[in-house]
Amino acid sequence: MRSDIRLSSVTLVFAILYSVCSAASMYSLYNDKKAYRADDILTVVITESANASSQSGTNTAKQNDMTLQGAGGSGALKFIPSFGASAGSKVDYDGKAATTRQGSLDAKISARVVQVLDNGNLVIDGSKVVEINDEKEIIKISGIVRPQDIGADNTILSSSVADAQITYSGKGVANTGQRPGLVARILNWIF
């Protein structure tokens, strides 16, 4: 019985020492303060830019000519005059189109680790709302992060976030002022 009590006491001491050492190593001066478990927070540095352009052109031409001629009658049919007809058609089409789109977003946003996957990767989710003069700017990010991609300062580049979903939107007077009116939207829908 005494050996059982000693064994459980030793086990308890080791459990306490392990938890104290784990907590101490988490806040150690020699460890990085990186996110590695659920509810930890890391900073995502968003530097995204996109450029796209497309050009297309079509040039077609079609021409048809037709001529019909007949000589006048001879002999008893001399009264039939000579005749001739000609017709032609020409169709040309020249179409050109070009589109160009550019966009960039530079921001920093804090995201929370919502789940730690079996392989150790971290699922993150974060949002940021900035309101100035009744204008709201909303940035949202979610995705999967590898712990080895997190820097010593607990930041990660948005280009290192897998399955990244980054949205940037605004609400306010400036945003609604850009939208066409109701009549214009109905006409655009019809035509």
C-alpha positions as CSV (number, residue, x, y, z in Angstrom):
1,M,0.0,0.0,0.0
2,R,2.8,2.4,0.8
3,S,4.4,1.7,-2.5
4,D,1.2,2.6,-4.2
5,I,1.0,5.9,-2.3
6,R,4.7,6.6,-3.2
7,L,4.1,5.8,-6.8
8,S,1.0,8.0,-7.1
9,S,2.9,10.8,-5.2
10,V,5.8,10.5,-7.7
11,T,3.4,10.5,-10.6
12,L,1.7,13.6,-9.2
13,V,5.0,15.4,-8.7
14,F,6.1,14.6,-12.3
15,A,2.7,15.8,-13.7
16,I,3.0,19.1,-11.8
17,L,6.7,19.5,-12.9
18,Y,5.7,18.8,-16.5
19,S,2.8,21.3,-16.5
20,V,5.0,24.0,-14.8
21,C,7.8,23.3,-17.3
22,S,5.4,23.4,-20.3
23,A,3.9,26.7,-19.1
24,A,7.4,28.1,-18.4
25,S,8.7,27.1,-21.8
26,M,5.7,28.8,-23.4
27,Y,6.7,32.1,-21.8
28,S,10.5,31.6,-21.8
29,L,12.8,34.3,-22.9
30,Y,14.4,31.8,-25.3
31,N,11.2,30.8,-27.1
32,D,9.5,32.6,-29.9
33,K,6.0,33.9,-29.1
34,K,4.5,32.0,-32.1
35,A,0.9,30.9,-32.4
36,Y,0.7,27.1,-32.3
37,R,-2.6,26.2,-30.6
38,A,-6.3,27.1,-30.8
39,D,-7.3,30.7,-29.7
40,D,-3.7,31.9,-30.2
41,I,-3.4,35.1,-32.4
42,L,-1.0,35.8,-35.2
43,T,-0.6,38.8,-37.6
44,V,-1.1,38.3,-41.3
45,V,0.7,40.8,-43.6
46,I,-1.5,41.1,-46.7
47,T,0.4,42.1,-49.8
48,E,-1.7,41.1,-52.7
49,S,-1.7,42.5,-56.2
50,A,-3.3,41.2,-59.4
51,N,-2.9,42.3,-63.0
52,A,-4.8,40.8,-65.8
53,S,-5.3,41.8,-69.4
54,S,-7.0,40.2,-72.4
55,Q,-7.2,41.1,-76.0
56,S,-9.1,39.6,-78.9
57,G,-9.7,40.6,-82.5
58,T,-11.7,39.2,-85.4
59,N,-11.4,40.3,-89.0
60,T,-13.5,38.6,-91.7
61,A,-14.3,39.5,-95.3
62,K,-16.5,37.8,-97.8
63,Q,-17.1,38.9,-101.4
64,N,-19.4,37.5,-104.1
65,D,-19.6,38.5,-107.7
66,M,-22.0,37.2,-110.3
67,T,-22.4,38.2,-113.9
68,L,-25.0,37.0,-116.5
69,Q,-24.9,38.0,-120.2
70,G,-27.0,36.9,-123.1
71,A,-26.6,37.8,-126.8
72,G,-29.5,39.1,-128.9
73,G,-31.6,36.9,-131.0
74,S,-30.7,36.0,-134.6
75,G,-32.7,35.1,-137.6
76,A,-36.4,34.9,-136.9
77,L,-35.7,35.9,-133.3
78,K,-33.9,39.1,-134.1
79,F,-36.5,41.0,-132.2
80,I,-34.9,39.7,-128.9
81,P,-32.4,42.3,-127.7
82,S,-29.1,41.4,-126.0
83,F,-29.2,41.5,-122.2
84,G,-26.8,41.4,-119.3
85,A,-26.9,41.5,-115.5
86,S,-24.4,41.6,-112.8
87,A,-24.6,41.4,-109.0
88,G,-22.2,41.6,-106.2
89,S,-22.1,41.5,-102.4
90,K,-19.4,42.3,-100.0
91,V,-19.4,41.8,-96.2
92,D,-16.6,43.0,-94.0
93,Y,-16.4,42.6,-90.2
94,D,-13.7,43.9,-88.0
95,G,-14.1,43.5,-84.3
96,K,-11.7,44.2,-81.5
97,A,-11.9,44.0,-77.7
98,A,-9.6,44.5,-74.8
99,T,-10.0,44.3,-71.1
100,T,-7.5,45.2,-68.3
101,R,-8.0,44.8,-64.6
102,Q,-5.6,45.8,-61.8
103,G,-5.9,45.6,-58.1
104,S,-3.8,45.7,-55.0
105,L,-4.3,45.4,-51.2
106,D,-1.7,46.1,-48.5
107,A,-2.8,45.6,-44.9
108,K,-2.0,43.9,-41.6
109,I,-4.7,42.0,-39.8
110,S,-4.7,39.8,-36.7
111,A,-6.2,36.4,-37.0
112,R,-7.2,33.8,-34.5
113,V,-6.3,30.1,-34.7
114,V,-9.6,28.4,-34.7
115,Q,-8.4,24.8,-35.2
116,V,-5.2,22.8,-35.1
117,L,-5.3,20.1,-37.8
118,D,-3.9,16.6,-37.2
119,N,-0.8,17.4,-39.2
120,G,-0.1,20.5,-37.0
121,N,-1.3,23.1,-39.5
122,L,-3.4,25.9,-38.2
123,V,-6.8,27.0,-39.4
124,I,-7.0,30.8,-39.0
125,D,-9.9,33.3,-39.2
126,G,-9.8,37.1,-38.7
127,S,-11.6,40.3,-39.5
128,K,-11.0,44.0,-39.1
129,V,-13.4,46.9,-39.3
130,V,-12.2,50.4,-39.6
131,E,-14.7,53.2,-39.5
132,I,-13.9,56.8,-40.4
133,N,-16.5,59.5,-41.0
134,D,-19.3,57.0,-41.3
135,E,-17.3,54.9,-43.9
136,K,-16.6,51.3,-42.9
137,E,-13.7,49.4,-44.4
138,I,-14.0,45.7,-43.7
139,I,-11.1,43.2,-44.2
140,K,-11.6,39.4,-43.7
141,I,-9.1,36.6,-44.0
142,S,-9.3,32.8,-43.5
143,G,-7.1,29.9,-44.5
144,I,-4.6,27.3,-43.4
145,V,-1.1,28.1,-42.1
146,R,2.0,25.9,-41.6
147,P,3.6,26.7,-38.3
148,Q,7.1,26.8,-39.9
149,D,6.0,29.7,-42.1
150,I,5.2,31.9,-39.1
151,G,8.1,34.3,-38.4
152,A,9.8,34.9,-35.1
153,D,7.7,38.0,-34.7
154,N,4.5,35.9,-35.0
155,T,3.7,37.3,-38.5
156,I,3.0,35.5,-41.7
157,L,2.7,36.7,-45.3
158,S,-0.7,36.3,-47.0
159,S,1.1,34.5,-49.8
160,S,1.9,31.7,-47.4
161,V,-1.7,31.1,-46.4
162,A,-3.2,28.1,-48.1
163,D,-6.8,28.2,-49.2
164,A,-6.8,31.9,-48.5
165,Q,-10.0,33.8,-48.6
166,I,-9.3,37.5,-48.5
167,T,-12.2,40.0,-48.8
168,Y,-12.0,43.8,-48.7
169,S,-15.2,45.7,-48.8
170,G,-16.7,49.0,-47.8
171,K,-19.9,50.4,-46.6
172,G,-21.0,54.0,-46.5
173,V,-21.8,57.1,-48.6
174,A,-18.8,56.7,-50.9
175,N,-19.6,53.1,-51.6
176,T,-23.3,53.7,-52.3
177,G,-22.5,56.7,-54.4
178,Q,-20.7,54.5,-56.9
179,R,-23.7,52.3,-57.6
180,P,-26.0,53.2,-60.4
181,G,-29.6,54.2,-59.6
182,L,-32.5,51.9,-59.7
183,V,-33.7,52.9,-63.2
184,A,-30.2,52.5,-64.6
185,R,-29.9,49.1,-63.0
186,I,-33.3,48.0,-64.5
187,L,-32.3,49.2,-67.9
188,N,-28.9,47.4,-67.7
189,W,-30.7,44.3,-66.7
190,I,-33.1,44.5,-69.6
191,F,-30.6,45.4,-72.2
